[in-house]
Amino acid sequence: MKHTTRIELTNLKDLNLAEAGVINPEEIRRITVEDAIVDTGASRLSLPKSIVEQLGLTPVGSRKAQTTNGIVDRFIYSPVQFTVLERSGIIEVTDIPENVPVLVGHMILEMLDLCLDIKKGLIYNPDHNDEWIEDQL
């Protein structure tokens, strides 16, 4: 069963520049994706190249990734601030082919203390009574 979630993405560099007064808040590049796939088989937040470009992210490295089509090289891009279910974090993103939807991987779920319930979809961790509890830092 496919589960989706809404995710808000903000270019972290733009956010920092706006806070420093270097750019206007209106210049911050942001995108909201209403139907991102919650993919517990994915590690990171993975974005099609067009969204990477709209956010103005820059390459910071590359990694090999295991996919259903075998091992491939993926670029890692500068961080975004993301928000899912009113909880936010910061993560570098990975690119994916244009025909693949935005993938919310398990690192996002762990950071935000969220779980995937087969019937309800993405939920707050029931073991923590809807309170956001982080792993040891």
C-alpha positions in Angstrom: 0.0 0.0 0.0 1.4 3.4 -1.0 1.4 6.1 1.7 1.9 9.8 0.9 2.5 12.9 3.0 2.8 16.6 2.6 6.3 18.0 3.0 7.4 21.6 3.0 10.9 22.3 1.7 13.0 25.4 2.1 16.5 26.1 0.8 18.5 26.4 4.1 21.1 28.7 2.7 18.4 31.1 1.6 16.8 31.0 5.0 20.1 31.8 6.7 20.8 34.6 4.2 17.4 36.1 4.9 17.9 35.9 8.6 21.2 37.7 8.2 19.5 40.4 6.1 21.4 39.6 2.9 18.3 38.7 0.9 14.6 39.6 1.4 12.4 36.9 2.9 10.4 36.8 -0.3 13.6 35.5 -2.1 13.7 32.4 0.0 13.1 29.4 -2.3 10.4 27.1 -1.0 8.3 24.3 -2.3 5.4 22.3 -0.9 4.9 18.7 -2.2 1.4 17.5 -1.3 1.9 13.8 -2.3 5.5 12.8 -1.3 5.9 9.0 -1.0 6.7 7.7 2.4 9.4 5.1 1.5 10.8 3.2 4.4 13.2 1.5 2.0 14.8 4.9 1.1 17.3 6.4 3.5 17.2 10.2 2.8 15.0 12.8 1.3 15.2 12.2 -2.4 14.1 14.8 -4.9 13.7 14.9 -8.7 16.3 17.2 -10.4 13.6 19.7 -11.3 12.8 20.3 -7.6 16.5 20.4 -6.7 16.8 23.2 -9.4 13.7 25.1 -8.2 15.1 25.1 -4.7 18.5 26.3 -6.0 20.4 23.5 -4.2 24.1 22.9 -5.0 26.0 19.6 -5.2 28.1 18.8 -2.1 29.2 15.3 -3.0 28.0 11.9 -4.4 27.3 8.5 -3.0 26.5 5.0 -4.4 22.9 4.0 -3.8 21.2 0.6 -3.9 18.0 0.9 -6.0 15.6 -1.6 -7.5 17.6 -1.2 -10.7 20.9 -1.9 -9.0 23.7 0.3 -7.6 23.8 3.8 -9.0 25.7 7.0 -8.4 23.6 9.8 -6.8 24.5 13.4 -6.1 24.1 14.8 -2.6 22.9 18.4 -2.5 23.0 21.2 0.0 20.6 21.0 2.9 17.0 21.9 3.1 14.8 22.6 6.0 11.8 20.3 5.8 8.5 20.1 7.7 6.2 17.0 7.9 3.2 16.9 10.3 4.2 20.2 11.8 7.7 18.9 12.8 10.8 20.2 11.2 14.4 19.2 10.6 17.4 19.8 8.3 18.9 17.3 5.9 21.0 17.1 2.7 19.1 15.7 -0.2 19.7 13.1 -2.9 18.7 13.4 -6.5 16.4 10.8 -8.2 15.2 10.5 -11.8 12.6 13.0 -13.0 9.9 10.3 -13.3 10.2 9.3 -9.7 8.1 11.1 -7.0 9.6 12.8 -4.0 10.7 10.1 -1.5 10.6 10.6 2.2 13.1 8.0 3.6 13.5 6.5 7.1 16.1 9.2 8.2 13.2 11.8 8.1 10.9 9.5 10.1 13.6 8.9 12.7 14.5 12.6 13.0 10.9 13.6 13.5 9.8 10.6 15.6 7.2 9.5 13.1 6.0 6.0 12.2 4.2 4.5 9.3 1.0 2.8 10.3 -0.3 0.4 7.6 -3.9 1.6 8.1 -3.5 5.3 9.2 -0.4 6.2 7.2 2.2 8.5 8.7 1.6 9.1 12.4 3.3 10.4 15.5 5.2 7.6 17.3 2.5 6.0 19.5 5.1 4.8 22.0 5.7 8.5 22.9 2.0 9.7 23.3 2.3 12.1 20.4 5.2 13.8 22.1 8.3 14.4 20.0 11.1 12.4 21.6 14.5 12.3 19.9 17.0 9.6 20.1 20.2 10.3 22.1 22.1 13.1 20.4 
